[in-house]
Amino acid sequence: MLDTRNHQGKFGADYVRVLASAAGLIWSEDDVDLDGIDLCLKMPGRTPRGFSPRIDVQVKTASKLEVRHGLLAYDGLHHAQFDKLAGDDYTVPRYLFVIHVPRTGDFADLRTAGLLLRHIGYYTSLRTESRLSPRDTRRRVRVKIPVSNVLTAASLRGLVTGSSVLPVG
């Protein structure tokens, strides 16, 4: 059995994969993580944004999230991870996905109506943020995510295709 940290992380990535499948997207992973990207999500074929648009995402999980004034405060990014998502000089848009998971490890439940995944995911873009320097890998960076940025099949498709106006933080 996986240790708690790896189990939680794997569930978070699988949560995003399930939503991508529900949204009609395909996902892939780089064979080596050099860029701080966990998953690449792509809409196959032609769209208003062009041919096969995609986004790159860093997936994080948390069993406890602080909410104040409509914003989630996520403290799980270290300095180097933040810098790999911040700024607007990327060819492919980058997003941080934070999946709120149960503390108990009770991640899913099968019911007669279907499979329930717990709890919920959020997204934000750090493209308007400046990179930090000097780099201190021990330092944690607080990221604030609007609670309205709920990760759903529809919002995920909108992020990839750029076809809808979505709040991104």
N, C-alpha and C positions, 0 to 999 in steps of 0.2 A: 504494500500500500504506500502511496505517496505521503511524504511528510506534509504537514499543514500548509506551509508556505507554497510549495510546488503544486499541491492539490488546488489551492485557491487560485493560483496563477493560471494553471491549465484550464480550470473551469471558466475563468474570465475570457481567455482566448476562444474557448469552445462556444461560449455565450455569443460572442461576436460572429463566429462562423455560422451559427444557427440563424442569427438575424440576417446575415449576408445571403444565406440560402433562401430564406423567406422573401428577401427583397429581389431575388433573381440575379444576384451578383455572383461572381466567382472570386475566390481568394487564393492567395499564394504567400509563400514565405521565402525569404532569401535563405540560402544554405548557410550563410555566416552572418551574424548580426554585427555589422560594423557601423551602421547608421542609426541605431536606436529605433528601428522599425520592426514591429512584431508581425504585422500582416499588411499585405497589399490587397485592396479591394477594387474590383474592376467590373464595369458594365460592358459586356461584350456587344459588339456591333456599333452602328451609327446612332448618335444622339445629338441633341441640339448643341452640346458642348464639343462635338467632334467624334472621332472614331475611338471606341473603347476607352472612355475616360476612367481614371483611377485616382484613388487616394492612398496614402500611406498612413498607418496608425501605430501608435504605441499603446498597448493595452496594460492597464494597471488595475489592481483590485484593492478594495478596502472593506473591512467588516464594520467600520465605524466612520461615519462622515459627519462633520459639523456643518450645520446649516444656520446662516444668519442673513437676514435681509434678502432672502431669495437667492443666496449664493451658497454653493457647497465649497468648503475649504478643504482642499486636498493637499496634504503635506508629504506625499510619497515619492516625489521626484527629487533625485539628487541633482546637483548643479550640472553635471555633464549631460544627463538625460534632458533636462530643461533646454540646454543650449542646442541640442539636436532637433528640437521641435520649434524653437523660437526663431523669429525672423520671417521675411517674405521672399527670400532669395532661393526658394526651392522650385524645381521644375514641376514636381508633383505635390499637390497640397498635402500637408501633414496635420494630423489631429491626435489629440490625447483622448483616449476613451478610458473612463473610470467606471468599473463595474462594482456596484455595491453588493457584497455577498454576505450571507448569514455567518455569524460567528461559530455556529455549531457544526458547520459542514453539511447541513441539510440543504443542499443546493437545488435539488429537483424533487418533484412529486408527480406521480402518475395518477391521473384521475380519469373518470369515464369520459370527460369532455376533452381530455388531451394531456399533454405534458406541460407542467408548470416549471419554469426556470426562475430561481430566486436570485437576487431581488430585482435590481434595475440597473441600467447603464446610462451614463451621461457622456457627452462629448464637448470638446472645446478646441478651438484653434489658438495657437500661440503666435500666429503670424504678425500680430501688432506688437508683440513683446520684443524687447532688445535682449540680446545675449548678455550673459553676465561674465565679468572678468575681474580679477584673475580667477581661474577655475579652481574650485575647492571641492573635490569629490565627496567630502564628508558633509558638506553643507546641504541642507534640504531647502527646497524652494516651494513656497505656498502658491498654489494655483487656485483661483476662484472660478467656479463653473456655475453659470445660471441654472437653477433647478428646472427651467423650461427647456433646457437642452437635453431632452430625454432621447436616448438611443432606441429607435424603433426601426422596423423594416422600411417604413416610408421615409423617416428622417435620414437613414443610412443611404437609401437610394438618392435622396435629394443632395446629400453631401457629395456623392460620387458624380452625379450628372450635372450638378449645379443648376438643376431645373426648378428649384423652389427657393424662395427667400426664407432662410433659416437663421435664427439667432446663433452666433458662434462665440459669444463672449467677448 
